[in-house]
Amino acid sequence: MSKPTGDGTKLIALNRKARHFYELLDFLEAGLSLTGSEVKSLRQGMVNFKDGYVRLRDGAATLCGVHISPYKSASVMDQHDPERERPLLLHAHQIAAWQAKVEQKGLTVVPVRLYFKAGRVKLEIALAKGKNVHDRRDALKERDLDREAARARAEYK
C-alpha cells in the first residue's frame, strides 16, 4: 500500500539500491504514461525497481526494467505487460539537457522513487554517476561508524 508523507504525496516505492550503487547528482520529477490496471497495481504497491533505468533516445524518455505486477482483478483483455517500457512525461528541453549530460559525461539516469501527487503517479529520476566497489565499502563503513557513535551518545545520556 502507498504511505502518506507530510508533503501531500503518497510514497509507492523507493529504489534503495540507487543510493548504494550510484552517486546521485541532480533530480527531476517526471509523470508516467500508464494504463488503468497499472495504476491499480501501483495503489497496492506491487512494483519492483530491480534493474530499472531511464532511456533517453530520439527526444523521448522511457522507463525500462521496472516490474509492475498485473492487477489480479482486471479482466484478461485489460492485463498489461509487467516489463513494458513506459513513456515518461517530460519537457523536450529537459530531455535534451539530460541527454547531453549523459552523452558527454558518461552519466546514467536512474529512477529513485515512485509516488502519488494530487492523484497522479510521479517518478523522481536522478542523474547518477556509478560508484566503485571501494566507494561503496567506504560508505558502509561510514554509516556503521555513525550508527555506533549515535548508540554511544544514547548510552551516555
N, C-alpha and C positions, 0 to 999 in steps of 0.2 A: 504494500500500500504506500501511497505517497505521504510524505511527512510535511506538515506545515512548518514554515520558518517564520521568523519575526518580521521579514520584509514583504510579506504578502505573497510569497511564492511557496509552492509545494514541491519539495525535492522528490524526484522519482528515483534517480540512481546517481552514484558518484563513481568516477573512474579513479580508484585509489592507486592503481599501477602507474598512472600517468606521472604522478609526482615522484614515484620511485625510479622510473626509467628515464625521465626527461627533466630538464631544467625548463620551466615554463616562463616564457619571456613576455608575451603580450596576449591579452584576452579579448574575445569578441562574442557577442550574443547573436545567435542565428535562429531563425524559425525553421521548422521542418515541414515538408510536404508529406502527409501521412494519410492512410486510409482509415476508415471508421473502426475496423477491427484492431488496427494497430494502436489507436488512441485508447480503446477499451483495455487492451493488454497493458498499456503503459499505466493506466489508472490502477491496475492491480500490481504494478511494479515488476512485471515479467520482462525484464530487459537485462542483457549481459553485454558489457563493453568488450570483453576478452581482447581481441586484437584489432579493435576499431581504429580507424583513421579517417581523415578527410582528404579527398582527392580534388585538386584544383586543375581543371582542364577545359580549354576552349571557352573561357569566360563563365564557367559554371562550377559550382562546388557540390560534391556529393559525399554523403556519409557512407562509408564502406566498412564491412566486417562487424557491424553491431547486430546482435541477435535479439529480435523482439519476438517472443513466443506467440504462436497462434492463439487467438481468443477461443476458448472452449465452447462458448455458447453461440458462436457465429455459424451460419449455415456453410455448407461445403463450398458454395459458389462465392461466398464473401471472405473466405480464408485468404490470408496474404502469405507471401513467401517470407519466412523469418530472416533470411540473409540478404534480401534485396538491397540494392543501392538506393538510398533515399536522398532526393534533392534538398539542398539547403537553401533557404531564402535569405540572400544577402544582396546588397547593392553591388553593381558592377565595379564601382571604384574600390570597394573593399576587397573584392575578389582579385582585382588587378594588382593592388598594392601587396597583398599577401602572397600572390603567385610570384611576384618579382622577388620578394624576400626569400621565398622557398628556393627559387632557382639560383639566386646569387649566393646566398649564404649557406646553403645546404641544410636548411631547417626543415621541419615537418609540422604538419597541423594535426593535433590530436583532440578528440572530444574529452572534456573534463567532467561536466555534469549535465544531467538532463532534468528539467523541471517544468512545472506548470506555472505560467504567469498570466493572470487575468483570463484563465480558461484556455490558453493556448500553450502548446508544447514548445519549449525553447531549449536550445542546446548551447552550452558555453564551450567554445572551442579555444584552443591556445596554440600560439606559435611556439614551437618547442625545439630544444637542442638536446640531442641524446647524451646521456651521462655514460662515462666509462665505468668499468667494474669497480675500480678503486674509489671513484667518486661516490658510488652507491654505498660502498662499505664505510667510507668516512661519514656519510650522512647517518647511517645506522648507529655507528659508534657515538656520534654527537648526540643523537636522540636518547640513547641509553644513558649517557653521562648526565644529560639534563634531567632525565627521569630519576636517577639516583640522587642528584642534588635536591630535587624537589621533595623526595622522601626524607632526606636528611633534615631539611628545613622543617618539614611537618613533624618529625620526631622531636626536634629541638624545642618546638613551641610547646 
